[in-house]
Amino acid sequence: MRTETNLLALVLAGGEGNRLYPLTAEHAKPAVGFVDGYRIIDFVLSNLVNSKISTIYVIAQYKPDSLIRHIDAVWGRRGTGAGSRIQVLLPRSDNAADRFKGTADAVYRNLGLIARHRPEVVAVFAADHVYRMDVRQMVDAHLDRRAYVTVAAVPMPIEKARSFGVMVTDANGRITLFQEKPERPAPMPTDPTRAYGSMGNYLFDPDVLAGLLHRARKNGGTDFGRDVLPALARCPRVFAYDFASNQVPGVQAYEETAYWRDVGTIDALKAAQDDASGFQPRFNLGNPRWPIHRGHNSSRGL
């Protein structure tokens, strides 16, 4: 495993989360409580920190105050290694012209970080999912394939894939087409009953990322899912990373293999909370070998 790879992580945490209202009336979606003091953003940050990634920026916008307080309280003191800490990035001002217009626009406006850090790989990860992942395994697959872009793909039943971005791949995992919430999702090459859903986690060659974002900007594009990803199918070295192949230590036999949930609605959030409860939960929050870090209190105090 190439733990020495210089990696810059950008965590997208600026969404309003309208489907989680009223929980998002005062808080950004990633700052919404999960259970027992956990916040939704703690999952992606724990995965990055446990993977020994030390340069992490959280890009925020919508009602960021409680998110910033939580990151300062839980992650500011914890850090990510010697001389490192997680930093929050906000728009330069509240003026409409300075606000991020979408996920791709948010990263575009922070491209200066690439020049400053000169990473070998840039990770752009969503902040609003519940899962465990050794990110370094995905990085290794990205580098082994000499990929320009790698998209984390979760196998899911065909009928559920209609609500997600779906990747069509060849037998080698190269992405040949993106389908955005398709009525008829394309199946995985190895399983006609399941499709590859996008997890919203991407690895980029830094120069390729900059080129994609400049092109999207020129064409008025502001969103990764809508404006950047569809163009990737024309690139020769864009691959899906099968999340089911990711091996995290300490996962118990009773847990669901490759557990990942998009908790973008009240029903989905409640279902994931149930999955993390009980004597033998589908997703065990108490794994000491891959801990999910949290605050000391629940939603009070945000």
C-alpha positions as CSV (number, residue, x, y, z in Angstrom):
1,M,0.0,0.0,0.0
2,R,1.5,3.3,-1.0
3,T,1.0,5.3,2.2
4,E,3.7,7.8,1.0
5,T,1.5,9.0,-1.8
6,N,0.9,12.8,-1.5
7,L,-2.8,13.2,-1.5
8,L,-5.0,16.3,-1.1
9,A,-8.6,15.6,0.1
10,L,-11.5,18.0,-0.6
11,V,-14.7,17.2,1.3
12,L,-17.8,18.7,-0.2
13,A,-20.0,19.8,2.7
14,G,-21.9,22.8,1.4
15,G,-25.3,21.4,0.4
16,E,-28.6,22.5,1.9
17,G,-30.1,19.1,2.3
18,N,-33.7,20.2,1.6
19,R,-35.0,16.6,1.8
20,L,-33.8,16.4,5.4
21,Y,-35.8,19.4,6.5
22,P,-36.6,20.3,9.3
23,L,-33.3,18.8,10.5
24,T,-31.4,21.1,8.1
25,A,-33.4,24.3,9.1
26,E,-30.4,25.4,11.2
27,H,-27.6,23.1,10.3
28,A,-25.8,22.0,7.1
29,K,-26.7,18.5,6.0
30,P,-23.3,17.0,7.1
31,A,-23.7,18.5,10.6
32,V,-27.0,16.7,11.2
33,G,-26.8,14.3,14.1
34,F,-26.7,10.6,13.5
35,V,-26.7,8.7,16.8
36,D,-24.8,9.0,20.1
37,G,-22.9,12.2,19.3
38,Y,-22.0,11.2,15.7
39,R,-22.6,13.7,12.9
40,I,-22.9,12.6,9.3
41,I,-19.6,14.3,8.4
42,D,-17.8,12.2,10.9
43,F,-17.9,9.2,8.6
44,V,-16.0,10.7,5.7
45,L,-13.5,12.5,8.0
46,S,-12.9,9.3,10.0
47,N,-12.3,7.3,6.8
48,L,-9.7,9.9,5.6
49,V,-7.9,10.2,8.9
50,N,-7.9,6.4,9.5
51,S,-6.4,6.1,5.9
52,K,-3.5,8.4,7.1
53,I,-4.5,11.2,4.8
54,S,-3.3,14.4,6.5
55,T,-4.2,17.2,4.1
56,I,-8.0,17.7,4.3
57,Y,-10.1,20.7,3.4
58,V,-13.8,20.8,4.1
59,I,-15.7,23.1,1.6
60,A,-18.8,24.5,3.3
61,Q,-21.4,27.1,2.5
62,Y,-25.0,26.5,3.8
63,K,-25.4,27.4,7.5
64,P,-21.8,26.5,8.3
65,D,-21.6,27.6,11.9
66,S,-22.6,24.4,13.7
67,L,-20.5,22.4,11.2
68,I,-17.4,24.5,12.0
69,R,-18.0,24.2,15.7
70,H,-18.2,20.5,15.5
71,I,-15.1,20.2,13.4
72,D,-13.2,22.5,15.7
73,A,-14.4,20.5,18.8
74,V,-13.9,17.0,17.5
75,W,-11.3,17.3,14.8
76,G,-9.3,20.4,15.7
77,R,-7.9,18.8,18.8
78,R,-7.5,15.4,17.2
79,G,-5.7,16.5,14.0
80,T,-4.6,14.1,11.3
81,G,-0.9,13.7,12.0
82,A,2.1,15.7,12.9
83,G,1.7,19.3,11.8
84,S,-1.7,18.7,10.1
85,R,-5.3,19.5,10.8
86,I,-8.6,19.7,9.0
87,Q,-9.4,23.2,7.6
88,V,-12.8,24.6,6.6
89,L,-13.1,26.6,3.4
90,L,-16.0,29.1,2.9
91,P,-16.9,31.5,0.1
92,R,-15.0,34.7,0.2
93,S,-18.1,36.7,1.1
94,D,-21.9,36.5,1.3
95,N,-22.2,38.3,-2.0
96,A,-24.1,36.3,-4.6
97,A,-21.1,36.4,-7.0
98,D,-18.8,34.8,-4.5
99,R,-21.1,31.9,-3.4
100,F,-20.4,28.5,-4.8
101,K,-22.9,27.6,-7.5
102,G,-22.5,23.8,-7.2
103,T,-20.0,21.1,-6.3
104,A,-17.8,21.6,-9.3
105,D,-17.8,25.4,-8.9
106,A,-16.8,25.0,-5.3
107,V,-13.7,23.0,-6.2
108,Y,-12.9,25.2,-9.2
109,R,-12.8,28.2,-6.9
110,N,-10.3,26.4,-4.7
111,L,-7.9,25.1,-7.4
112,G,-5.2,27.2,-5.9
113,L,-4.8,24.5,-3.3
114,I,-3.5,22.2,-5.9
115,A,-0.7,24.6,-6.9
116,R,0.1,25.1,-3.2
117,H,0.2,21.5,-2.2
118,R,1.3,19.9,-5.5
119,P,-0.4,16.5,-4.7
120,E,0.0,13.4,-6.8
121,V,-3.7,12.6,-6.4
122,V,-6.7,14.8,-5.5
123,A,-9.6,13.2,-3.6
124,V,-13.0,14.9,-3.9
125,F,-15.4,13.2,-1.5
126,A,-19.0,13.7,-0.5
127,A,-19.7,14.6,3.2
128,D,-23.1,13.1,3.6
129,H,-22.9,9.3,3.5
130,V,-22.6,6.6,6.2
131,Y,-19.9,4.0,5.5
132,R,-16.4,2.7,6.3
133,M,-13.7,2.8,3.7
134,D,-9.9,2.4,3.5
135,V,-9.3,5.2,1.0
136,R,-5.7,4.1,0.5
137,Q,-6.9,0.9,-1.2
138,M,-8.8,3.0,-3.7
139,V,-5.7,5.2,-4.2
140,D,-3.6,2.1,-4.9
141,A,-6.1,0.9,-7.5
142,H,-6.1,4.4,-9.1
143,L,-2.3,4.4,-9.3
144,D,-2.0,0.8,-10.5
145,R,-4.3,1.6,-13.4
146,R,-2.5,4.9,-14.1
147,A,-6.0,6.4,-14.1
148,Y,-6.9,9.9,-14.9
149,V,-10.1,9.6,-12.8
150,T,-11.4,6.9,-10.5
151,V,-15.0,6.9,-9.2
152,A,-16.0,4.8,-6.2
153,A,-18.8,2.5,-7.2
154,V,-21.2,0.7,-4.8
155,P,-23.0,-2.4,-6.2
156,M,-26.7,-2.0,-5.6
157,P,-29.9,-3.8,-6.7
158,I,-31.1,-2.6,-10.1
159,E,-34.4,-1.3,-8.8
160,K,-32.6,0.9,-6.2
161,A,-30.1,2.3,-8.8
162,R,-32.8,4.3,-10.5
163,S,-32.3,7.0,-7.7
164,F,-28.5,7.3,-8.2
165,G,-25.9,8.1,-10.8
166,V,-25.0,4.8,-12.5
167,M,-21.8,3.8,-14.2
168,V,-21.6,1.5,-17.2
169,T,-18.2,-0.3,-17.3
170,D,-16.4,-2.8,-19.4
171,A,-15.0,-6.0,-18.0
172,N,-11.8,-4.2,-16.9
173,G,-13.7,-1.6,-14.9
174,R,-13.3,1.2,-17.4
175,I,-16.3,3.6,-17.4
176,T,-17.9,3.8,-20.8
177,L,-21.1,5.8,-19.9
178,F,-22.7,7.6,-17.0
179,Q,-26.4,7.4,-16.4
180,E,-28.0,10.0,-14.2
181,K,-30.9,8.4,-12.3
182,P,-31.8,6.2,-15.3
183,E,-35.2,4.5,-15.7
184,R,-33.3,1.3,-16.9
185,P,-29.9,1.2,-15.1
186,A,-27.2,-0.8,-16.9
187,P,-26.1,-3.9,-14.9
188,M,-22.7,-4.7,-13.7
189,P,-20.6,-6.8,-16.1
190,T,-20.5,-9.6,-13.5
191,D,-24.0,-9.4,-12.1
192,P,-27.2,-8.7,-14.1
193,T,-29.2,-8.1,-11.0
194,R,-27.1,-5.2,-9.7
195,A,-25.7,-1.9,-11.0
196,Y,-22.7,0.3,-10.1
197,G,-24.0,3.4,-8.2
198,S,-21.7,6.4,-7.7
199,M,-20.8,7.0,-4.1
200,G,-19.9,10.6,-4.8
201,N,-16.2,9.9,-4.1
202,Y,-13.6,10.7,-6.8
203,L,-9.9,10.5,-7.3
204,F,-8.3,12.7,-9.9
205,D,-5.0,13.3,-11.5
206,P,-4.5,17.0,-10.5
207,D,-3.9,18.3,-14.1
208,V,-6.9,16.3,-15.4
209,L,-9.1,17.8,-12.6
210,A,-8.1,21.3,-13.4
211,G,-8.7,20.8,-17.1
212,L,-12.2,19.3,-16.5
213,L,-13.2,22.1,-14.2
214,H,-11.9,24.8,-16.6
215,R,-13.9,23.2,-19.4
216,A,-17.0,22.9,-17.3
217,R,-16.7,26.6,-16.2
218,K,-16.4,27.6,-19.9
219,N,-19.6,25.7,-20.7
220,G,-21.5,27.1,-17.7
221,G,-21.3,23.8,-15.8
222,T,-21.2,23.9,-12.0
223,D,-22.0,20.4,-10.8
224,F,-19.9,17.2,-10.8
225,G,-22.7,14.8,-11.3
226,R,-24.5,16.8,-14.0
227,D,-21.7,18.6,-15.8
228,V,-18.4,16.9,-15.2
229,L,-18.9,13.2,-14.9
230,P,-20.8,12.7,-18.2
231,A,-17.8,14.1,-20.1
232,L,-15.5,11.6,-18.4
233,A,-16.8,8.6,-20.5
234,R,-14.9,10.1,-23.5
235,C,-11.6,10.0,-21.5
236,P,-9.5,6.9,-22.1
237,R,-8.4,6.2,-18.4
238,V,-11.5,6.6,-16.2
239,F,-12.3,3.7,-14.0
240,A,-14.8,2.5,-11.4
241,Y,-13.5,1.3,-8.1
242,D,-15.7,-1.5,-6.7
243,F,-16.4,-0.6,-3.1
244,A,-17.2,-4.3,-2.4
245,S,-13.5,-5.0,-2.8
246,N,-12.5,-2.6,0.0
247,Q,-11.4,-4.4,3.1
248,V,-11.6,-2.6,6.4
249,P,-10.3,-4.3,9.6
250,G,-12.6,-5.2,12.5
251,V,-15.8,-5.7,10.5
252,Q,-17.8,-8.5,12.1
253,A,-19.4,-11.4,10.3
254,Y,-22.9,-10.2,11.3
255,E,-22.5,-6.8,9.6
256,E,-23.6,-6.0,6.0
257,T,-20.7,-6.4,3.6
258,A,-19.7,-3.1,2.0
259,Y,-22.2,-1.1,4.0
260,W,-22.9,2.4,2.4
261,R,-26.0,4.6,2.7
262,D,-26.9,7.9,1.2
263,V,-28.9,9.5,4.1
264,G,-30.4,12.3,2.1
265,T,-34.0,11.8,3.3
266,I,-35.6,11.5,6.7
267,D,-36.6,7.9,5.9
268,A,-33.1,7.0,4.7
269,L,-31.5,8.6,7.8
270,K,-33.8,6.7,10.2
271,A,-33.2,3.4,8.4
272,A,-29.4,3.9,8.7
273,Q,-29.8,4.8,12.4
274,D,-31.7,1.5,12.9
275,D,-28.9,-0.3,11.0
276,A,-26.4,1.0,13.5
277,S,-28.5,-0.1,16.5
278,G,-29.0,-3.3,18.4
279,F,-26.8,-6.2,19.6
280,Q,-25.6,-7.2,16.1
281,P,-26.1,-4.2,13.9
282,R,-25.7,-4.1,10.2
283,F,-23.2,-1.3,10.7
284,N,-21.3,-1.5,13.9
285,L,-20.2,1.9,15.2
286,G,-18.0,0.4,17.9
287,N,-15.3,-1.0,15.7
288,P,-12.0,-0.1,17.5
289,R,-9.8,-1.1,14.6
290,W,-11.5,1.5,12.3
291,P,-13.1,4.0,14.7
292,I,-15.6,6.6,13.7
293,H,-14.7,9.6,15.8
294,R,-17.4,11.7,17.4
295,G,-18.3,14.4,19.9
296,H,-19.1,13.9,23.5
297,N,-22.8,14.9,23.2
298,S,-25.7,14.4,20.9
299,S,-27.4,17.2,18.9
300,R,-27.4,19.5,21.9
301,G,-24.6,21.9,22.0
302,L,-24.3,22.5,18.2
